Amino acid sequence: MRPMSEPADACPRLRVLLASHRVMTLASRGAQGPWAAAVFYAEIFDEDRLRLVFVSSPSSRHVAELEADSRAAASIHGDPDDWRAIRGAQIAGRVLPLDGAALPAAQRAYASKFPNIGDPARAPEPIARAFAHVRWFALHVDRAFLTDNAISFGHRAELAFPSAH
């Protein structure tokens, strides 16, 4: 990944942000118009690529829309009381299903980030039952815009990632 005319610390700040949050709002678009869904995610940095892995019901609206058009956007942010504490990321990329060789690494990353639910062998029974019916996906990030009002109001750093698709 390379910063686009931004300070060299943008990538480490993005890593910290992603590691310190758990939910992304994933946006898709279909025949009924735009849609947003909140999902737990785990981040995987491979060399200079970034993937955000998540699980969803195969019958969900966002999955149906992403199967028709894999382009997606996501937002990750906290909920601060003070405008100076606003930090977040706006992300664009493609959502693709995970299977085969990529699936075990995604499952390990997810179980590591969510030890109470991410490992079906240790998860509460309702979660383990639900995991038997989910599908695994990865948002392959093309661009991330890191917002950090602690630096200055509306400060944004753009990061570009090589396309994996």
N, C-alpha and C positions, 0 to 999 in steps of 0.2 A: 504494500500500500504506500502511496506517496501523498504527502500534503500538497495541496494545490495553492501555492503561494501563501502558506500559513506557517506559523512557528513549528519547529520540529517536535514540540511537546504535544501536538494535537493527537497523534496516534496513542501515546501512553495515556492521555486524558480520556480518550474514547474507550480504551481497555478498562480503565478504572470505572468509568460510568457503566459499561455493560456488566462488569463483574458485581457492581453494587446494586443493581436492579434485577428484577425477576420477571416483570410483565412488559410485553410490548403490545401496542395497539396496531394490529395488522389491517391494512386497508386493501380492498379489492374492488373490482368493478364488473358488473354484469348487466344483463338485460333489465333488471329492476333498478339499476343505478348504482351509485357508490355504496360501500358497506364497510364497517369497521368491526373488528372482533379482538377482544383482549385474550392473549395467550401467554402462558409461561414459556420462557425460552432459555436456552443455554448457548453460550457463545463458543465458537471454535475458530481459532486463528490458525490457519495452515499456511506456513511461509508468509506470503503477502496477501492471502485471501481471507475473507471473513464470511462465516456462515452462522446464522442464528437458527438453531434447531428447535422444533416444537412438535407437539402432537395435537391432532384434531380429529373430531368425528368425521368419518367419510360422508356422512349425510348433511354436514353443516353447509350453510350458504356460502361461506368464504371458500371452502374446499371446492365446491362445485364451480364457483367463479374462477378460482385459480387454476383448475384443470382446463378450463376453456381459454384462459389468458393468464399466463404465469406472472405477468408483471404485477408488482405489488409495491406498496409503500408501508413504512412502519414508523412509529414514534415511541421513544422510550424516554421517560422523564419522571421526576419526583413530583411532590405536591407541596411545595414550600409556601410559607406565609409571606415571605419577603421577596420582592422582585429580584434583589441582588443574589438570591440563592437559586434562581432558576438555572438549571443545567439539564440538558437533554440532547437527544440525537434524533434527527429526521433521516430516514433511510429509504433508499430505493434499490430495487433489485428484482430478482425472479425467484418464485417459490417452486421448488421441485420436490417430488416425493423421494423419500429415502428408502433404499433397499440394498440388497447385496452387500458389497464390501464396505460401503459408507455407513451402513446402519449400526454396526457395533460401536464405532467411535462416537456416534451421535448419542446412542443410549448410555454410554459411559459418561459422557459430558453432562447429560441430563440428570443421571443418577447422582453425579458428584455435586451438582448445583442444588438438587432437590432430594437429599437423602431420605426424607420422610415419605416421599411419594414417588420419586423417580425410579426406584428399584421395586418392581412389582413383587419381588420375594419379601420385601420388608414393608411394603405399603399397607395401609388399612384395607380391609377386605373390599369396600366399595370402590376404592381407587384401583386396586389390583384387578377387579372385575371389569372396570371401565377400560383399563389399559389393554385388555384382551381384544377390544373392538376399535381402538384408535389406529390412525395411520401416522407415520412419521414423515416430517417434512423439513426442508431447510430453505431459509431465505438466503440466497446467494447475493451478498451485498455488492452492488456496483458503486454506489456513492453513499457517503454518510456526511451529514452536516451537523457538526457539534456546536451546540449553543451553550454559552457560558457567560451569564450576566455578572459573575464575580470579576471577570476581566474588564468588561465594559457592557453597557446596556446594548443588548442585541448582538453581542459578539458572536460570530460564526466562523468556524474553520471547516473547509471542505476537504474531504478525503476521498480519493478515487481508488478503487480496487480493480485488479484485472478481472475480466469477465471469465467465468467458469462455464459458460453455456454457449 
